[in-house]
Amino acid sequence: MRGRNAWTVGVALLLGCAGTSYLQSGTETLFGQRGARVWVKGPWPAVHPSADVDEVIDQLCPAVMALDRAKERDYGQEYCGLIYSLGSGEYYASWPSPLGRTTLVGADLRRKSCSVPSIVRDDRGTASTLADFHSHPWFPSGMSQEDRWSQSQRWTLRVQFDSGCTITKLVPHQGESRPGEVYLRQGKAWKLIGYIHEADKDTGFITPVED
């Protein structure tokens, strides 16, 4: 309930003033770019903190899908953010950022992107990032090859969800001599659906797990 009330207030502040959208009012307030690096503000009041990171993950999709064009398929917007801690044992979500490469006219409309943030700005302390998260404005839509390959992995976890709130988690085990693991959220549990073997980490190729 705490997160829901805070989210209502946040939406009113962002969208209630002269009809300004999140994409417009958030820039340089909740997200921004310095050179090639994207930063995001934290914490996001739409997602209440928890010592259980899965409780944070489960709140992300409904909150993101309430944002501008998050569900509008080929004309939709992808959002990227971070999950982090301040050393107190609780995890927080940052505000999501829509910043990324611009889709050129005539380009494939089904290729959306947002730049994974590098920095969380939280006035309460120094943030330690555990995971990045991003949305896709279609359903169904799982992790793309670019989402999975090794050159795009920065953190311990990567979380992705589509407009139907199907949630996928990648544990890349970057720099380790063990396969990456891909999971699907089912209820309140994670189901292992595939491995990314060491030889395949550069390409992100998944070897499915047999049921």
Disulfide bonds with the S-S distance in Angstrom:
Cys61-Cys165 2.08
Cys80-Cys114 1.96
